[in-house]
Amino acid sequence: MTKPGAAWKNLEKQAARILGGERVSTAKLGQSCPDFETPVFVGETKLRAELPRWFTEPLRKTELHAAGSGKIPLVLWKEKGKRTGSALAVLRLKDLEDLTGRIAPPREPED
C-alpha cells in the first residue's frame, strides 16, 4: 500500500519512467522546477481524486470515434479569443508513451 502523501511522488516517478526521463531531484524543494524531465519533455503532474466530467467526457467520446481505427484520440481545449496554437492538447498517457517511442531525442551537438 502507498504511504499517505506518497501518491503524487509515485505519479511523478511513473510519468518520468514511462516517458523516458527522470523525476527532478528533491534537492530543489522549495524552488520552482518541473516534476520530471525527459529528452523531449519538461513535465508537471497533477493528482486529483476525480477529474470533472466536463473535462473527461470529450476524450471518452473521441475514444469511441477512434475505436478500431488505429488512430489516437485527442481533445483540444482552447480559450475564446486566444490563438489556436495556445490550445491544450489532451490524450491518454499510454498514447503519449506510444508516440514518444516515435520521437527521436534531441541530437547532441557535434564538436
Summary of the structure (lengths in Angstrom):
residues: 111
radius of gyration: 16.7
end to end distance: 49.3
largest distance: 51.8
contacts: 208
relative contact order: 0.14
helix: 36%
strand: 11%
